[in-house]
Amino acid sequence: MAKPNYSFDKRQRELKKAKQQEEKRQKKLASKPSEPASGDQTKSSKDA
């Protein structure tokens, strides 16, 4: 019988968790007013 690959399972869980956290972060940013996002855009336009 094959030995279970726990490292693979752990990596898959970590990737899934990171994806969920990123989706949650995006959802939070979408629900907030655009003030922080506009601040980031002005910084990048100053650099350009």
N, C-alpha and C positions, 0 to 999 in steps of 0.2 A: 504494500500500500504506500502511496506517495505521502511524503511529509508535507504538512501544510506550510505555506509560505507566509508567515506572520508579518514579515517586513513589507510584503506587497500589500497586505490588508491594511496595515498601519498607514502606509503611504496613501492608499486610496481614501481612507478616512480623513487624513490630514488635508488632502486636496479638496475633498467634499466640504470640509469645515471652512477652509479658506475661501472657497467659492461662495458659500452661504454668507460669510462675513462680508465679502466684497459686495454681494447683492444687497445686503442690509445697509452697507455704507452708501451705496448708490441711491437706495431708496430714501435714506435720511437726507442726502444732499438734494434730492429732487423735491422733497417736501419743505426744505428750508427756503427762506427768501434768497435771492441771487446775490446778496451782498458779498459773501466770501468768494464766490466764483468770480464776480467782477473784480475783486481785489487781486485775484490771481492773474486775471487777464491784463490788468494795468501793469503789473510787475513785468509780465512777459513783453508787453508792448514797449515799456521803458528800456528793456534790455536790447530790443531790436534796433 
